Amino acid sequence: MKPPLKARPTATQALAVAGQTAPSLPPTQIDTADRPSTLTMRLREGTVAALSATARERGLTIKQVVAHALAQAGVAVMPADMEDRSPRRR
């Protein structure tokens, strides 16, 4: 049989352990209110081809072209969505 699981530390206990482990570092706070999400759109092949060509001409990703167009239309686009976050080839 497996041994019983230990209870998870409380937030106070976790901060105390972090303070002992790395006393010179401030506690990290992660903002999870605005997490990335996925948006899927179904467009005609001609539209996707035009989007791809425009992105290639401008040196952007398709996501960036769409995000910039949304921003120009008055949609509040988060700055992180305007960045190229595609993985780089080695």
C-alpha positions in Angstrom: 0.0 0.0 0.0 1.1 3.5 -0.6 1.9 5.7 2.4 -0.7 8.4 3.1 -0.2 11.7 1.3 1.1 14.6 3.3 -1.2 17.6 3.5 -0.2 20.5 1.3 1.4 23.4 3.2 -0.8 26.5 3.8 0.1 29.7 2.0 1.7 31.0 5.2 3.8 27.9 5.6 4.9 28.0 1.9 6.0 31.7 2.3 8.0 30.7 5.4 9.8 28.0 3.5 10.5 30.3 0.6 11.8 32.9 3.0 14.2 30.4 4.5 15.3 29.0 1.1 15.8 32.3 -0.7 15.6 35.2 1.8 16.9 37.8 -0.6 14.2 37.2 -3.2 10.8 38.8 -2.9 7.8 36.4 -3.2 6.7 35.9 -6.7 3.2 36.9 -7.6 1.6 35.4 -10.7 -1.3 37.2 -12.4 -3.7 34.5 -13.6 -6.6 36.9 -14.3 -5.6 37.2 -18.0 -4.4 33.8 -19.1 -3.9 32.9 -22.8 -6.9 31.4 -24.5 -7.6 29.9 -27.9 -9.7 31.4 -30.6 -10.6 29.2 -33.7 -12.1 30.8 -36.8 -13.4 29.1 -39.9 -12.5 31.2 -43.0 -12.5 30.6 -46.7 -9.3 29.4 -48.2 -8.9 32.6 -50.2 -9.1 34.6 -47.0 -6.5 32.5 -45.3 -4.3 32.7 -48.3 -4.6 36.5 -48.3 -3.9 36.6 -44.6 -0.8 34.4 -45.0 0.5 36.5 -47.9 -0.1 39.8 -46.0 1.7 38.4 -42.9 4.6 37.2 -45.0 4.9 40.6 -46.8 4.9 42.4 -43.4 7.2 40.0 -41.7 4.5 39.2 -39.1 2.6 36.1 -38.0 -1.0 35.6 -39.0 -1.9 36.2 -35.3 -0.1 39.5 -35.3 -1.9 40.6 -38.5 -5.3 39.7 -37.0 -4.4 41.4 -33.6 -3.3 44.6 -35.3 -6.5 44.7 -37.4 -8.6 44.2 -34.3 -6.7 47.0 -32.5 -7.3 49.3 -35.5 -11.0 48.4 -35.3 -11.1 49.6 -31.7 -10.9 46.3 -29.9 -8.7 46.4 -26.7 -6.0 44.0 -27.7 -3.5 43.0 -24.9 0.1 44.0 -25.8 1.3 40.3 -25.4 -1.1 39.4 -28.3 0.7 41.8 -30.6 4.0 40.0 -30.1 5.5 37.2 -32.1 5.7 34.4 -29.6 6.3 31.5 -32.1 9.1 29.1 -31.2 12.4 29.8 -32.9 14.1 27.1 -34.9 17.5 26.1 -33.7 
